[in-house]
Amino acid sequence: MFDLEALCDGILYLYNLRSGFSRQRALEVVKMRGAGHDTRMHSMEFTRKGLSVNAKEPLKL
């Protein structure tokens, strides 16, 4: 087998976290070759205009 991450320029993790009876979607940039990026997890939502990420503050778990 080979390491797939070594072949990728960017890796994003998408989460659907459960807290009690509610869920929260989140995004984490694990790797983005050639670009500085925030590695913290941020809340996100799908809207009529597309994907909206709250990049101003990290997700508090």
C-alpha positions in Angstrom: 0.0 0.0 0.0 1.0 3.6 -0.4 0.4 6.7 1.7 -2.5 8.6 0.0 -1.9 11.7 2.0 1.6 12.1 0.5 -0.1 12.4 -3.0 -2.7 15.0 -2.0 -2.2 18.7 -2.0 -5.1 19.4 0.3 -7.0 17.3 2.9 -10.2 18.5 4.5 -12.1 16.6 7.2 -15.8 17.2 7.5 -17.6 16.4 10.8 -21.2 16.0 11.9 -20.9 16.2 15.7 -23.6 15.3 18.1 -24.1 17.2 21.4 -27.1 15.9 23.3 -30.1 16.0 20.9 -28.6 18.4 18.4 -25.8 18.2 15.7 -23.3 20.6 14.5 -21.3 20.4 11.3 -17.6 21.3 11.3 -14.6 21.5 9.0 -10.9 21.0 9.6 -8.1 21.7 7.2 -5.6 19.0 7.9 -3.2 19.7 5.0 -3.0 22.4 2.3 0.3 22.3 0.5 1.9 25.6 -0.3 -0.5 27.6 1.8 -0.6 28.8 5.3 -3.9 27.6 7.0 -5.7 27.4 10.2 -5.6 23.8 11.5 -8.3 24.4 14.1 -11.8 23.0 13.7 -14.5 25.5 12.6 -18.3 25.3 12.5 -19.9 25.3 9.1 -23.3 25.1 7.5 -24.8 24.5 4.1 -26.9 27.4 2.9 -28.8 28.3 -0.3 -25.7 30.2 -1.4 -23.4 27.2 -0.7 -21.0 26.3 2.1 -20.5 28.8 4.9 -17.6 28.4 7.3 -17.3 30.4 10.5 -13.5 31.2 10.1 -13.5 33.9 12.7 -13.4 31.7 15.7 -12.7 28.0 16.2 -15.3 25.5 17.2 -15.6 25.0 21.0 -16.3 21.4 21.9 
